Amino acid sequence: MSHDHVHPAGGGLPADPSAQDCADYLERIVYFIDNELDDADCADVRVHLDTCNPCLARYDLQRTVKSVVARSCSESAPADLRERVRIQIREVQIRITEG
């Protein structure tokens, strides 16, 4: 998947991406963050991120959210909180079976 956007006059500078281009890149950014793109697609996404501030901001946000979620998944809830949740679940299960 290659999206080369170069000014018609040459010079090698990327042209302003269209909204559709950005939508395509935003879909690929998820795979880029997870290192699931081949080298050519990674290079393509990097070039786009270097030239498109809105996509770069979304990339940074997605990367931050993914990092926070990953960190949160490795933490354990305090024992008293886990026990309160278990009690609440049991109470709901009892109400469902009696109801």
C-alpha positions, 0 to 999 in steps of 0.5 A, spaced: 500 500 500 503 506 497 501 513 497 506 517 494 504 525 495 509 529 491 508 536 489 507 536 481 513 541 480 517 536 483 522 537 489 520 531 493 516 535 498 509 531 500 503 535 497 497 537 502 494 530 504 486 530 503 481 528 508 481 521 505 488 520 505 488 522 512 483 517 513 487 511 510 493 513 514 489 513 521 487 506 519 494 504 518 496 508 524 493 502 529 497 497 525 503 502 525 503 502 533 503 495 533 509 494 529 504 490 524 506 493 517 512 491 513 518 496 512 515 500 506 508 501 509 512 503 516 516 508 512 510 511 508 506 512 515 512 515 518 513 520 512 505 522 513 506 523 520 512 528 519 508 532 514 501 532 517 500 535 524 493 532 525 494 525 524 501 526 528 496 528 534 492 522 533 498 518 533 500 521 539 493 520 543 493 513 540 500 511 542 498 514 549 492 511 550 495 504 548 500 505 553 496 507 559 491 501 558 497 496 557 500 499 564 493 498 567 492 491 565 498 489 569 496 492 575 492 489 581 486 492 584 487 492 592 484 486 596 478 490 599 476 493 592 476 486 589 472 483 595 467 489 595 466 487 587 465 480 589 460 482 594 456 486 589 456 481 583 454 476 588 448 480 590 446 482 583 446 474 581 442 473 587 437 478 585 437 475 578 436 468 580 430 470 585 427 475 580 
